[in-house]
Amino acid sequence: MENNIRTLRAERGWSQQHLADLLDVSRQSVNAIETGKYDPSLPLAFAIARLFERHIEEIFDDGRGVAKAAE
Amino acid sequence: MTQPKGFRTANKRYLMIFVPMMAFYCVAIAVAFTFIDIDTASTGVRMGAAIAIALPLIAILMAILRLVRETDEYTRMRQLQALSEGGVMLTGAIFILGFLERFNVIPDIPLFLFGPGFFFFYGLAHLRQSLGKIV
């Protein structure tokens, strides 16, 4: 699943460690989510969305929304 | 059942067990091997020494399990993968060495060595993770 967490984080000037501290997860977790190696659970995805004051679908994209819109 | 507490709290709670138990283990093993003569000490003394050395290690294993329950979801997944991969590698080693021993190819292996063996394979699994071999 793709996401734009790296962009949102950069806009705020936050490091991966700072974001990890805010979410109370490891820095490796943030890195794994940013690089698409790991898809977060719904509670963590909601926590990320709340932190960036966005809707979940504005941050995460499973690729199906675009495909559905194209149909 | 223990609920997830977040990465920092879980790590702190793990270290609060790990550090004193590892110190206790080091002291126990130093005292036991320095002051206890295995050939002449009573069964009670030898049993007490063996249990005193093993108990802190069991406490550390329990702390690892608690860390797995309490830490963040990604770290939990990595820990569980390392634990399961370490366990599988250790079981494989036990089968191979056990049968080699059974057929008198190699001499008897002290059973307690499989404890450090587990931590070795557990560490090896973590190393494989950091090299990107598993998530």
N, CA and C atoms of all chains as a GROMACS GRO file, in nm:
protein
  618
    1MET      N    1   0.084  -0.119   0.000
    1MET     CA    2   0.000   0.000   0.000
    1MET      C    3   0.089   0.125   0.000
    2GLU      N    4   0.055   0.219  -0.085
    2GLU     CA    5   0.136   0.341  -0.092
    2GLU      C    6   0.084   0.444   0.008
    3ASN      N    7   0.172   0.535   0.046
    3ASN     CA    8   0.129   0.642   0.136
    3ASN      C    9   0.219   0.763   0.115
    4ASN      N   10   0.173   0.877   0.168
    4ASN     CA   11   0.253   0.999   0.153
    4ASN      C   12   0.300   1.053   0.288
    5ILE      N   13   0.326   0.962   0.378
    5ILE     CA   14   0.371   1.002   0.512
    5ILE      C   15   0.504   1.077   0.506
    6ARG      N   16   0.593   1.030   0.420
    6ARG     CA   17   0.725   1.097   0.410
    6ARG      C   18   0.707   1.244   0.372
    7THR      N   19   0.616   1.269   0.276
    7THR     CA   20   0.591   1.408   0.232
    7THR      C   21   0.530   1.490   0.346
    8LEU      N   22   0.428   1.433   0.410
    8LEU     CA   23   0.362   1.505   0.520
    8LEU      C   24   0.459   1.533   0.634
    9ARG      N   25   0.545   1.437   0.658
    9ARG     CA   26   0.644   1.453   0.765
    9ARG      C   27   0.744   1.563   0.728
   10ALA      N   28   0.787   1.560   0.601
   10ALA     CA   29   0.884   1.661   0.555
   10ALA      C   30   0.824   1.802   0.560
   11GLU      N   31   0.694   1.812   0.528
   11GLU     CA   32   0.627   1.943   0.533
   11GLU      C   33   0.635   2.004   0.673
   12ARG      N   34   0.631   1.916   0.771
   12ARG     CA   35   0.635   1.964   0.910
   12ARG      C   36   0.776   1.968   0.967
   13GLY      N   37   0.872   1.922   0.889
   13GLY     CA   38   1.011   1.922   0.935
   13GLY      C   39   1.039   1.822   1.045
   14TRP      N   40   0.959   1.715   1.046
   14TRP     CA   41   0.976   1.614   1.149
   14TRP      C   42   1.073   1.505   1.101
   15SER      N   43   1.152   1.457   1.192
   15SER     CA   44   1.236   1.340   1.160
   15SER      C   45   1.152   1.213   1.181
   16GLN      N   46   1.203   1.101   1.130
   16GLN     CA   47   1.134   0.974   1.154
   16GLN      C   48   1.125   0.946   1.304
   17GLN      N   49   1.233   0.979   1.377
   17GLN     CA   50   1.234   0.954   1.522
   17GLN      C   51   1.128   1.037   1.592
   18HIS      N   52   1.113   1.165   1.547
   18HIS     CA   53   1.012   1.251   1.610
   18HIS      C   54   0.872   1.196   1.586
   19LEU      N   55   0.846   1.156   1.464
   19LEU     CA   56   0.714   1.098   1.433
   19LEU      C   57   0.693   0.970   1.514
   20ALA      N   58   0.798   0.890   1.524
   20ALA     CA   59   0.788   0.766   1.602
   20ALA      C   60   0.756   0.797   1.748
   21ASP      N   61   0.819   0.901   1.802
   21ASP     CA   62   0.792   0.939   1.941
   21ASP      C   63   0.648   0.984   1.958
   22LEU      N   64   0.598   1.060   1.860
   22LEU     CA   65   0.459   1.109   1.870
   22LEU      C   66   0.359   0.993   1.863
   23LEU      N   67   0.393   0.891   1.785
   23LEU     CA   68   0.303   0.775   1.770
   23LEU      C   69   0.331   0.667   1.874
   24ASP      N   70   0.440   0.683   1.949
   24ASP     CA   71   0.486   0.583   2.046
   24ASP      C   72   0.511   0.448   1.978
   25VAL      N   73   0.582   0.454   1.867
   25VAL     CA   74   0.627   0.332   1.798
   25VAL      C   75   0.777   0.347   1.775
   26SER      N   76   0.841   0.242   1.725
   26SER     CA   77   0.985   0.250   1.699
   26SER      C   78   1.011   0.328   1.569
   27ARG      N   79   1.132   0.383   1.557
   27ARG     CA   80   1.168   0.452   1.433
   27ARG      C   81   1.164   0.356   1.315
   28GLN      N   82   1.200   0.230   1.342
   28GLN     CA   83   1.195   0.129   1.236
   28GLN      C   84   1.052   0.110   1.185
   29SER      N   85   0.955   0.125   1.275
   29SER     CA   86   0.814   0.113   1.234
   29SER      C   87   0.779   0.222   1.133
   30VAL      N   88   0.818   0.345   1.166
   30VAL     CA   89   0.789   0.458   1.076
   30VAL      C   90   0.856   0.435   0.941
   31ASN      N   91   0.981   0.393   0.945
   31ASN     CA   92   1.054   0.370   0.820
   31ASN      C   93   0.986   0.260   0.737
   32ALA      N   94   0.946   0.152   0.805
   32ALA     CA   95   0.882   0.040   0.733
   32ALA      C   96   0.750   0.082   0.671
   33ILE      N   97   0.675   0.167   0.741
   33ILE     CA   98   0.546   0.215   0.687
   33ILE      C   99   0.571   0.310   0.570
   34GLU      N  100   0.664   0.402   0.587
   34GLU     CA  101   0.695   0.499   0.481
   34GLU      C  102   0.739   0.431   0.352
   35THR      N  103   0.819   0.328   0.366
   35THR     CA  104   0.875   0.261   0.248
   35THR      C  105   0.781   0.153   0.193
   36GLY      N  106   0.665   0.136   0.258
   36GLY     CA  107   0.567   0.039   0.208
   36GLY      C  108   0.600  -0.105   0.243
   37LYS      N  109   0.699  -0.126   0.330
   37LYS     CA  110   0.733  -0.263   0.370
   37LYS      C  111   0.631  -0.318   0.468
   38TYR      N  112   0.562  -0.228   0.535
   38TYR     CA  113   0.466  -0.270   0.637
   38TYR      C  114   0.342  -0.182   0.629
   39ASP      N  115   0.224  -0.247   0.626
   39ASP     CA  116   0.097  -0.174   0.629
   39ASP      C  117   0.048  -0.168   0.773
   40PRO      N  118   0.024  -0.047   0.825
   40PRO     CA  119  -0.018  -0.037   0.966
   40PRO      C  120  -0.159  -0.090   0.986
   41SER      N  121  -0.188  -0.125   1.111
   41SER     CA  122  -0.323  -0.167   1.147
   41SER      C  123  -0.416  -0.045   1.140
   42LEU      N  124  -0.545  -0.070   1.145
   42LEU     CA  125  -0.640   0.042   1.142
   42LEU      C  126  -0.619   0.141   1.257
   43PRO      N  127  -0.602   0.092   1.382
   43PRO     CA  128  -0.580   0.190   1.491
   43PRO      C  129  -0.458   0.278   1.468
   44LEU      N  130  -0.350   0.219   1.417
   44LEU     CA  131  -0.229   0.299   1.393
   44LEU      C  132  -0.250   0.392   1.274
   45ALA      N  133  -0.320   0.345   1.173
   45ALA     CA  134  -0.349   0.430   1.057
   45ALA      C  135  -0.435   0.550   1.100
   46PHE      N  136  -0.533   0.525   1.187
   46PHE     CA  137  -0.615   0.635   1.239
   46PHE      C  138  -0.529   0.733   1.320
   47ALA      N  139  -0.437   0.678   1.401
   47ALA     CA  140  -0.350   0.765   1.482
   47ALA      C  141  -0.264   0.854   1.392
   48ILE      N  142  -0.215   0.795   1.283
   48ILE     CA  143  -0.133   0.872   1.188
   48ILE      C  144  -0.219   0.981   1.122
   49ALA      N  145  -0.339   0.943   1.083
   49ALA     CA  146  -0.428   1.040   1.018
   49ALA      C  147  -0.463   1.155   1.112
   50ARG      N  148  -0.491   1.122   1.237
   50ARG     CA  149  -0.524   1.226   1.336
   50ARG      C  150  -0.405   1.321   1.354
   51LEU      N  151  -0.285   1.262   1.360
   51LEU     CA  152  -0.164   1.341   1.383
   51LEU      C  153  -0.143   1.443   1.270
   52PHE      N  154  -0.169   1.398   1.147
   52PHE     CA  155  -0.150   1.487   1.032
   52PHE      C  156  -0.278   1.564   0.996
   53GLU      N  157  -0.383   1.542   1.076
   53GLU     CA  158  -0.513   1.609   1.054
   53GLU      C  159  -0.563   1.588   0.912
   54ARG      N  160  -0.559   1.463   0.869
   54ARG     CA  161  -0.608   1.424   0.737
   54ARG      C  162  -0.699   1.303   0.752
   55HIS      N  163  -0.776   1.274   0.644
   55HIS     CA  164  -0.850   1.149   0.639
   55HIS      C  165  -0.753   1.037   0.601
   56ILE      N  166  -0.786   0.916   0.645
   56ILE     CA  167  -0.696   0.803   0.617
   56ILE      C  168  -0.670   0.788   0.467
   57GLU      N  169  -0.777   0.802   0.386
   57GLU     CA  170  -0.760   0.781   0.242
   57GLU      C  171  -0.679   0.892   0.175
   58GLU      N  172  -0.659   1.003   0.247
   58GLU     CA  173  -0.571   1.108   0.194
   58GLU      C  174  -0.424   1.072   0.216
   59ILE      N  175  -0.402   0.980   0.306
   59ILE     CA  176  -0.264   0.940   0.338
   59ILE      C  177  -0.228   0.806   0.276
   60PHE      N  178  -0.321   0.711   0.286
   60PHE     CA  179  -0.294   0.576   0.234
   60PHE      C  180  -0.373   0.550   0.108
   61ASP      N  181  -0.310   0.483   0.014
   61ASP     CA  182  -0.374   0.451  -0.113
   61ASP      C  183  -0.344   0.306  -0.150
   62ASP      N  184  -0.450   0.225  -0.156
   62ASP     CA  185  -0.428   0.084  -0.192
   62ASP      C  186  -0.431   0.063  -0.343
   63GLY      N  187  -0.448   0.174  -0.419
   63GLY     CA  188  -0.446   0.165  -0.565
   63GLY      C  189  -0.580   0.134  -0.626
   64ARG      N  190  -0.676   0.089  -0.543
   64ARG     CA  191  -0.806   0.050  -0.598
   64ARG      C  192  -0.896   0.170  -0.621
   65GLY      N  193  -0.876   0.275  -0.540
   65GLY     CA  194  -0.959   0.394  -0.555
   65GLY      C  195  -0.940   0.457  -0.691
   66VAL      N  196  -0.816   0.464  -0.734
   66VAL     CA  197  -0.784   0.522  -0.865
   66VAL      C  198  -0.841   0.433  -0.976
   67ALA      N  199  -0.824   0.302  -0.959
   67ALA     CA  200  -0.873   0.208  -1.060
   67ALA      C  201  -1.025   0.214  -1.071
   68LYS      N  202  -1.092   0.227  -0.956
   68LYS     CA  203  -1.238   0.231  -0.955
   68LYS      C  204  -1.287   0.360  -1.023
   69ALA      N  205  -1.218   0.470  -0.994
   69ALA     CA  206  -1.257   0.597  -1.054
   69ALA      C  207  -1.240   0.596  -1.205
   70ALA      N  208  -1.143   0.517  -1.252
   70ALA     CA  209  -1.116   0.510  -1.397
   70ALA      C  210  -1.221   0.428  -1.471
   71GLU      N  211  -1.291   0.340  -1.395
   71GLU     CA  212  -1.390   0.252  -1.460
   71GLU      C  213  -1.509   0.332  -1.513
   72MET      N  214  -0.480  -1.043   3.070
   72MET     CA  215  -0.369  -1.041   2.974
   72MET      C  216  -0.315  -0.900   2.959
   73THR      N  217  -0.184  -0.891   2.946
   73THR     CA  218  -0.119  -0.761   2.931
   73THR      C  219  -0.158  -0.697   2.799
   74GLN      N  220  -0.190  -0.568   2.805
   74GLN     CA  221  -0.230  -0.496   2.685
   74GLN      C  222  -0.109  -0.421   2.628
   75PRO      N  223  -0.111  -0.392   2.498
   75PRO     CA  224  -0.004  -0.310   2.441
   75PRO      C  225   0.009  -0.179   2.515
   76LYS      N  226   0.134  -0.138   2.540
   76LYS     CA  227   0.157  -0.016   2.616
   76LYS      C  228   0.235   0.087   2.536
   77GLY      N  229   0.274   0.051   2.414
   77GLY     CA  230   0.354   0.143   2.334
   77GLY      C  231   0.500   0.106   2.342
   78PHE      N  232   0.575   0.151   2.244
   78PHE     CA  233   0.714   0.110   2.227
   78PHE      C  234   0.803   0.151   2.346
   79ARG      N  235   0.791   0.277   2.388
   79ARG     CA  236   0.881   0.325   2.493
   79ARG      C  237   0.854   0.259   2.628
   80THR      N  238   0.727   0.253   2.667
   80THR     CA  239   0.692   0.192   2.795
   80THR      C  240   0.730   0.044   2.797
   81ALA      N  241   0.702  -0.025   2.685
   81ALA     CA  242   0.734  -0.167   2.677
   81ALA      C  243   0.884  -0.190   2.689
   82ASN      N  244   0.962  -0.106   2.619
   82ASN     CA  245   1.109  -0.119   2.627
   82ASN      C  246   1.159  -0.094   2.768
   83LYS      N  247   1.102   0.010   2.831
   83LYS     CA  248   1.144   0.045   2.967
   83LYS      C  249   1.114  -0.070   3.063
   84ARG      N  250   0.993  -0.127   3.049
   84ARG     CA  251   0.955  -0.238   3.137
   84ARG      C  252   1.042  -0.361   3.111
   85TYR      N  253   1.082  -0.382   2.985
   85TYR     CA  254   1.169  -0.495   2.952
   85TYR      C  255   1.306  -0.476   3.017
   86LEU      N  256   1.362  -0.355   3.003
   86LEU     CA  257   1.496  -0.329   3.059
   86LEU      C  258   1.496  -0.335   3.211
   87MET      N  259   1.382  -0.299   3.272
   87MET     CA  260   1.373  -0.306   3.418
   87MET      C  261   1.385  -0.449   3.468
   88ILE      N  262   1.351  -0.545   3.385
   88ILE     CA  263   1.369  -0.687   3.420
   88ILE      C  264   1.505  -0.736   3.370
   89PHE      N  265   1.535  -0.703   3.244
   89PHE     CA  266   1.655  -0.760   3.181
   89PHE      C  267   1.784  -0.723   3.255
   90VAL      N  268   1.802  -0.595   3.287
   90VAL     CA  269   1.929  -0.549   3.345
   90VAL      C  270   1.956  -0.614   3.481
   91PRO      N  271   1.863  -0.608   3.577
   91PRO     CA  272   1.893  -0.671   3.707
   91PRO      C  273   1.904  -0.824   3.697
   92MET      N  274   1.825  -0.885   3.609
   92MET     CA  275   1.831  -1.031   3.598
   92MET      C  276   1.962  -1.077   3.534
   93MET      N  277   2.011  -1.000   3.437
   93MET     CA  278   2.140  -1.036   3.375
   93MET      C  279   2.253  -1.017   3.475
   94ALA      N  280   2.243  -0.911   3.558
   94ALA     CA  281   2.343  -0.888   3.663
   94ALA      C  282   2.338  -1.002   3.765
   95PHE      N  283   2.217  -1.041   3.803
   95PHE     CA  284   2.199  -1.151   3.900
   95PHE      C  285   2.258  -1.280   3.842
   96TYR      N  286   2.231  -1.304   3.714
   96TYR     CA  287   2.283  -1.424   3.647
   96TYR      C  288   2.436  -1.427   3.649
   97CYS      N  289   2.498  -1.313   3.617
   97CYS     CA  290   2.645  -1.306   3.615
   97CYS      C  291   2.703  -1.332   3.754
   98VAL      N  292   2.640  -1.270   3.856
   98VAL     CA  293   2.689  -1.289   3.993
   98VAL      C  294   2.669  -1.436   4.035
   99ALA      N  295   2.550  -1.491   4.005
   99ALA     CA  296   2.519  -1.629   4.045
   99ALA      C  297   2.616  -1.727   3.981
  100ILE      N  298   2.644  -1.708   3.854
  100ILE     CA  299   2.733  -1.803   3.785
  100ILE      C  300   2.877  -1.787   3.836
  101ALA      N  301   2.919  -1.664   3.867
  101ALA     CA  302   3.054  -1.642   3.920
  101ALA      C  303   3.068  -1.703   4.059
  102VAL      N  304   2.968  -1.680   4.142
  102VAL     CA  305   2.971  -1.732   4.279
  102VAL      C  306   2.968  -1.885   4.277
  103ALA      N  307   2.878  -1.940   4.195
  103ALA     CA  308   2.862  -2.086   4.191
  103ALA      C  309   2.990  -2.156   4.145
  104PHE      N  310   3.050  -2.105   4.039
  104PHE     CA  311   3.168  -2.173   3.986
  104PHE      C  312   3.295  -2.143   4.068
  105THR      N  313   3.289  -2.037   4.151
  105THR     CA  314   3.406  -2.005   4.234
  105THR      C  315   3.402  -2.080   4.367
  106PHE      N  316   3.282  -2.085   4.427
  106PHE     CA  317   3.276  -2.134   4.565
  106PHE      C  318   3.216  -2.275   4.579
  107ILE      N  319   3.160  -2.329   4.475
  107ILE     CA  320   3.096  -2.461   4.489
  107ILE      C  321   3.179  -2.567   4.417
  108ASP      N  322   3.220  -2.665   4.495
  108ASP     CA  323   3.294  -2.778   4.437
  108ASP      C  324   3.190  -2.882   4.392
  109ILE      N  325   3.177  -2.899   4.262
  109ILE     CA  326   3.072  -2.987   4.209
  109ILE      C  327   3.088  -3.131   4.257
  110ASP      N  328   3.212  -3.171   4.282
  110ASP     CA  329   3.238  -3.311   4.321
  110ASP      C  330   3.207  -3.338   4.468
  111THR      N  331   3.215  -3.236   4.552
  111THR     CA  332   3.198  -3.261   4.696
  111THR      C  333   3.074  -3.195   4.757
  112ALA      N  334   3.019  -3.092   4.693
  112ALA     CA  335   2.904  -3.021   4.751
  112ALA      C  336   2.782  -3.112   4.757
  113SER      N  337   2.694  -3.084   4.856
  113SER     CA  338   2.573  -3.166   4.872
  113SER      C  339   2.478  -3.144   4.755
  114THR      N  340   2.385  -3.237   4.742
  114THR     CA  341   2.286  -3.226   4.633
  114THR      C  342   2.206  -3.096   4.645
  115GLY      N  343   2.171  -3.061   4.769
  115GLY     CA  344   2.093  -2.940   4.792
  115GLY      C  345   2.166  -2.815   4.744
  116VAL      N  346   2.294  -2.808   4.776
  116VAL     CA  347   2.374  -2.690   4.736
  116VAL      C  348   2.384  -2.685   4.583
  117ARG      N  349   2.410  -2.800   4.522
  117ARG     CA  350   2.424  -2.803   4.376
  117ARG      C  351   2.292  -2.769   4.307
  118MET      N  352   2.183  -2.821   4.366
  118MET     CA  353   2.051  -2.791   4.309
  118MET      C  354   2.020  -2.641   4.322
  119GLY      N  355   2.051  -2.586   4.440
  119GLY     CA  356   2.027  -2.443   4.463
  119GLY      C  357   2.106  -2.357   4.366
  120ALA      N  358   2.231  -2.397   4.343
  120ALA     CA  359   2.315  -2.320   4.251
  120ALA      C  360   2.259  -2.327   4.108
  121ALA      N  361   2.220  -2.447   4.068
  121ALA     CA  362   2.166  -2.464   3.931
  121ALA      C  363   2.039  -2.381   3.911
  122ILE      N  364   1.951  -2.384   4.012
  122ILE     CA  365   1.825  -2.308   4.001
  122ILE      C  366   1.852  -2.158   4.006
  123ALA      N  367   1.946  -2.117   4.092
  123ALA     CA  368   1.978  -1.973   4.102
  123ALA      C  369   2.033  -1.919   3.971
  124ILE      N  370   2.105  -2.002   3.898
  124ILE     CA  371   2.160  -1.958   3.769
  124ILE      C  372   2.050  -1.958   3.661
  125ALA      N  373   1.961  -2.056   3.668
  125ALA     CA  374   1.858  -2.069   3.563
  125ALA      C  375   1.745  -1.968   3.579
  126LEU      N  376   1.708  -1.937   3.705
  126LEU     CA  377   1.591  -1.851   3.728
  126LEU      C  378   1.600  -1.714   3.659
  127PRO      N  379   1.713  -1.642   3.669
  127PRO     CA  380   1.716  -1.512   3.600
  127PRO      C  381   1.700  -1.525   3.448
  128LEU      N  382   1.748  -1.637   3.392
  128LEU     CA  383   1.732  -1.656   3.247
  128LEU      C  384   1.585  -1.679   3.212
  129ILE      N  385   1.516  -1.752   3.299
  129ILE     CA  386   1.372  -1.773   3.276
  129ILE      C  387   1.298  -1.640   3.288
  130ALA      N  388   1.342  -1.557   3.385
  130ALA     CA  389   1.279  -1.424   3.401
  130ALA      C  390   1.301  -1.341   3.274
  131ILE      N  391   1.419  -1.351   3.215
  131ILE     CA  392   1.447  -1.275   3.092
  131ILE      C  393   1.359  -1.326   2.977
  132LEU      N  394   1.342  -1.458   2.968
  132LEU     CA  395   1.254  -1.514   2.864
  132LEU      C  396   1.111  -1.463   2.882
  133MET      N  397   1.065  -1.460   3.008
  133MET     CA  398   0.930  -1.408   3.036
  133MET      C  399   0.921  -1.260   2.999
  134ALA      N  400   1.030  -1.187   3.024
  134ALA     CA  401   1.031  -1.044   2.990
  134ALA      C  402   1.025  -1.024   2.839
  135ILE      N  403   1.089  -1.114   2.765
  135ILE     CA  404   1.082  -1.106   2.618
  135ILE      C  405   0.937  -1.126   2.572
  136LEU      N  406   0.870  -1.225   2.632
  136LEU     CA  407   0.730  -1.250   2.596
  136LEU      C  408   0.642  -1.130   2.630
  137ARG      N  409   0.669  -1.068   2.746
  137ARG     CA  410   0.591  -0.949   2.784
  137ARG      C  411   0.620  -0.834   2.689
  138LEU      N  412   0.746  -0.820   2.648
  138LEU     CA  413   0.782  -0.716   2.552
  138LEU      C  414   0.704  -0.736   2.422
  139VAL      N  415   0.695  -0.861   2.379
  139VAL     CA  416   0.621  -0.891   2.256
  139VAL      C  417   0.475  -0.849   2.269
  140ARG      N  418   0.415  -0.874   2.385
  140ARG     CA  419   0.274  -0.838   2.405
  140ARG      C  420   0.255  -0.687   2.413
  141GLU      N  421   0.352  -0.617   2.471
  141GLU     CA  422   0.329  -0.477   2.504
  141GLU      C  423   0.380  -0.376   2.402
  142THR      N  424   0.473  -0.418   2.316
  142THR     CA  425   0.537  -0.320   2.228
  142THR      C  426   0.447  -0.284   2.109
  143ASP      N  427   0.495  -0.197   2.021
  143ASP     CA  428   0.414  -0.157   1.906
  143ASP      C  429   0.402  -0.272   1.805
  144GLU      N  430   0.303  -0.260   1.716
  144GLU     CA  431   0.266  -0.374   1.631
  144GLU      C  432   0.379  -0.420   1.537
  145TYR      N  433   0.456  -0.327   1.483
  145TYR     CA  434   0.562  -0.366   1.389
  145TYR      C  435   0.675  -0.436   1.463
  146THR      N  436   0.713  -0.380   1.578
  146THR     CA  437   0.818  -0.443   1.658
  146THR      C  438   0.772  -0.581   1.704
  147ARG      N  439   0.643  -0.591   1.740
  147ARG     CA  440   0.587  -0.722   1.780
  147ARG      C  441   0.601  -0.824   1.666
  148MET      N  442   0.568  -0.781   1.546
  148MET     CA  443   0.578  -0.872   1.432
  148MET      C  444   0.723  -0.916   1.411
  149ARG      N  445   0.815  -0.821   1.421
  149ARG     CA  446   0.957  -0.856   1.402
  149ARG      C  447   1.006  -0.949   1.512
  150GLN      N  448   0.964  -0.920   1.635
  150GLN     CA  449   1.006  -1.006   1.747
  150GLN      C  450   0.950  -1.147   1.730
  151LEU      N  451   0.823  -1.156   1.693
  151LEU     CA  452   0.761  -1.288   1.676
  151LEU      C  453   0.828  -1.366   1.564
  152GLN      N  454   0.861  -1.295   1.455
  152GLN     CA  455   0.931  -1.362   1.345
  152GLN      C  456   1.067  -1.413   1.391
  153ALA      N  457   1.138  -1.328   1.468
  153ALA     CA  458   1.272  -1.369   1.515
  153ALA      C  459   1.260  -1.485   1.613
  154LEU      N  460   1.160  -1.479   1.701
  154LEU     CA  461   1.142  -1.587   1.798
  154LEU      C  462   1.107  -1.718   1.728
  155SER      N  463   1.017  -1.711   1.630
  155SER     CA  464   0.976  -1.835   1.562
  155SER      C  465   1.090  -1.888   1.475
  156GLU      N  466   1.160  -1.798   1.407
  156GLU     CA  467   1.271  -1.843   1.323
  156GLU      C  468   1.384  -1.900   1.409
  157GLY      N  469   1.411  -1.834   1.523
  157GLY     CA  470   1.511  -1.885   1.616
  157GLY      C  471   1.472  -2.021   1.670
  158GLY      N  472   1.343  -2.036   1.703
  158GLY     CA  473   1.294  -2.164   1.755
  158GLY      C  474   1.305  -2.276   1.652
  159VAL      N  475   1.273  -2.244   1.527
  159VAL     CA  476   1.281  -2.346   1.420
  159VAL      C  477   1.427  -2.386   1.396
  160MET      N  478   1.517  -2.286   1.393
  160MET     CA  479   1.659  -2.317   1.370
  160MET      C  480   1.714  -2.400   1.485
  161LEU      N  481   1.673  -2.366   1.609
  161LEU     CA  482   1.720  -2.442   1.724
  161LEU      C  483   1.669  -2.586   1.719
  162THR      N  484   1.541  -2.602   1.684
  162THR     CA  485   1.484  -2.737   1.676
  162THR      C  486   1.557  -2.819   1.569
  163GLY      N  487   1.587  -2.756   1.458
  163GLY     CA  488   1.663  -2.825   1.354
  163GLY      C  489   1.800  -2.867   1.405
  164ALA      N  490   1.866  -2.776   1.478
  164ALA     CA  491   1.998  -2.808   1.533
  164ALA      C  492   1.988  -2.923   1.634
  165ILE      N  493   1.881  -2.922   1.715
  165ILE     CA  494   1.862  -3.029   1.814
  165ILE      C  495   1.845  -3.164   1.743
  166PHE      N  496   1.766  -3.166   1.636
  166PHE     CA  497   1.747  -3.291   1.561
  166PHE      C  498   1.881  -3.342   1.506
  167ILE      N  499   1.953  -3.253   1.440
  167ILE     CA  500   2.080  -3.295   1.377
  167ILE      C  501   2.180  -3.342   1.483
  168LEU      N  502   2.204  -3.256   1.584
  168LEU     CA  503   2.303  -3.291   1.687
  168LEU      C  504   2.256  -3.411   1.770
  169GLY      N  505   2.125  -3.417   1.795
  169GLY     CA  506   2.069  -3.527   1.873
  169GLY      C  507   2.091  -3.661   1.806
  170PHE      N  508   2.064  -3.669   1.677
  170PHE     CA  509   2.083  -3.796   1.606
  170PHE      C  510   2.231  -3.829   1.587
  171LEU      N  511   2.313  -3.724   1.563
  171LEU     CA  512   2.458  -3.749   1.554
  171LEU      C  513   2.510  -3.806   1.687
  172GLU      N  514   2.455  -3.753   1.795
  172GLU     CA  515   2.494  -3.801   1.928
  172GLU      C  516   2.442  -3.943   1.950
  173ARG      N  517   2.316  -3.966   1.908
  173ARG     CA  518   2.252  -4.098   1.928
  173ARG      C  519   2.328  -4.208   1.855
  174PHE      N  520   2.384  -4.174   1.738
  174PHE     CA  521   2.456  -4.274   1.658
  174PHE      C  522   2.608  -4.268   1.684
  175ASN      N  523   2.642  -4.209   1.797
  175ASN     CA  524   2.782  -4.205   1.842
  175ASN      C  525   2.879  -4.143   1.741
  176VAL      N  526   2.829  -4.046   1.667
  176VAL     CA  527   2.918  -3.974   1.574
  176VAL      C  528   2.990  -3.862   1.649
  177ILE      N  529   2.918  -3.799   1.742
  177ILE     CA  530   2.978  -3.692   1.822
  177ILE      C  531   2.957  -3.726   1.970
  178PRO      N  532   3.038  -3.668   2.059
  178PRO     CA  533   3.020  -3.697   2.202
  178PRO      C  534   2.892  -3.631   2.256
  179ASP      N  535   2.855  -3.669   2.378
  179ASP     CA  536   2.735  -3.612   2.442
  179ASP      C  537   2.748  -3.460   2.455
  180ILE      N  538   2.637  -3.393   2.429
  180ILE     CA  539   2.636  -3.247   2.437
  180ILE      C  540   2.559  -3.207   2.564
  181PRO      N  541   2.619  -3.119   2.649
  181PRO     CA  542   2.545  -3.073   2.767
  181PRO      C  543   2.413  -3.008   2.726
  182LEU      N  544   2.305  -3.049   2.790
  182LEU     CA  545   2.171  -3.002   2.753
  182LEU      C  546   2.156  -2.851   2.764
  183PHE      N  547   2.223  -2.792   2.868
  183PHE     CA  548   2.202  -2.648   2.891
  183PHE      C  549   2.254  -2.563   2.776
  184LEU      N  550   2.340  -2.618   2.691
  184LEU     CA  551   2.394  -2.540   2.580
  184LEU      C  552   2.286  -2.500   2.479
  185PHE      N  553   2.172  -2.571   2.483
  185PHE     CA  554   2.065  -2.534   2.390
  185PHE      C  555   2.000  -2.402   2.431
  186GLY      N  556   2.017  -2.362   2.558
  186GLY     CA  557   1.967  -2.230   2.603
  186GLY      C  558   2.041  -2.118   2.532
  187PRO      N  559   2.174  -2.111   2.548
  187PRO     CA  560   2.249  -2.011   2.472
  187PRO      C  561   2.231  -2.028   2.322
  188GLY      N  562   2.211  -2.154   2.280
  188GLY     CA  563   2.187  -2.182   2.138
  188GLY      C  564   2.063  -2.109   2.088
  189PHE      N  565   1.958  -2.108   2.172
  189PHE     CA  566   1.836  -2.037   2.133
  189PHE      C  567   1.864  -1.888   2.116
  190PHE      N  568   1.935  -1.830   2.213
  190PHE     CA  569   1.963  -1.687   2.204
  190PHE      C  570   2.052  -1.657   2.082
  191PHE      N  571   2.141  -1.750   2.048
  191PHE     CA  572   2.224  -1.732   1.929
  191PHE      C  573   2.137  -1.727   1.803
  192PHE      N  574   2.046  -1.824   1.790
  192PHE     CA  575   1.961  -1.828   1.670
  192PHE      C  576   1.862  -1.712   1.667
  193TYR      N  577   1.814  -1.673   1.785
  193TYR     CA  578   1.725  -1.557   1.797
  193TYR      C  579   1.798  -1.431   1.748
  194GLY      N  580   1.923  -1.418   1.790
  194GLY     CA  581   2.004  -1.305   1.744
  194GLY      C  582   2.032  -1.312   1.595
  195LEU      N  583   2.056  -1.434   1.548
  195LEU     CA  584   2.081  -1.455   1.406
  195LEU      C  585   1.959  -1.414   1.322
  196ALA      N  586   1.841  -1.447   1.373
  196ALA     CA  587   1.716  -1.410   1.304
  196ALA      C  588   1.702  -1.259   1.298
  197HIS      N  589   1.737  -1.191   1.408
  197HIS     CA  590   1.733  -1.044   1.408
  197HIS      C  591   1.833  -0.987   1.308
  198LEU      N  592   1.948  -1.052   1.300
  198LEU     CA  593   2.050  -1.008   1.203
  198LEU      C  594   1.997  -1.023   1.061
  199ARG      N  595   1.929  -1.136   1.035
  199ARG     CA  596   1.870  -1.158   0.903
  199ARG      C  597   1.766  -1.050   0.872
  200GLN      N  598   1.690  -1.010   0.974
  200GLN     CA  599   1.592  -0.904   0.955
  200GLN      C  600   1.661  -0.774   0.915
  201SER      N  601   1.768  -0.742   0.987
  201SER     CA  602   1.835  -0.614   0.959
  201SER      C  603   1.901  -0.615   0.820
  202LEU      N  604   1.931  -0.735   0.770
  202LEU     CA  605   1.988  -0.746   0.634
  202LEU      C  606   1.879  -0.757   0.528
  203GLY      N  607   1.752  -0.751   0.573
  203GLY     CA  608   1.641  -0.753   0.479
  203GLY      C  609   1.603  -0.891   0.430
  204LYS      N  610   1.652  -0.996   0.496
  204LYS     CA  611   1.619  -1.133   0.455
  204LYS      C  612   1.474  -1.167   0.488
  205ILE      N  613   1.429  -1.117   0.605
  205ILE     CA  614   1.287  -1.127   0.639
  205ILE      C  615   1.243  -0.989   0.683
  206VAL      N  616   1.111  -0.965   0.691
  206VAL     CA  617   1.058  -0.830   0.718
  206VAL      C  618   1.121  -0.771   0.843
   0.00000   0.00000   0.00000
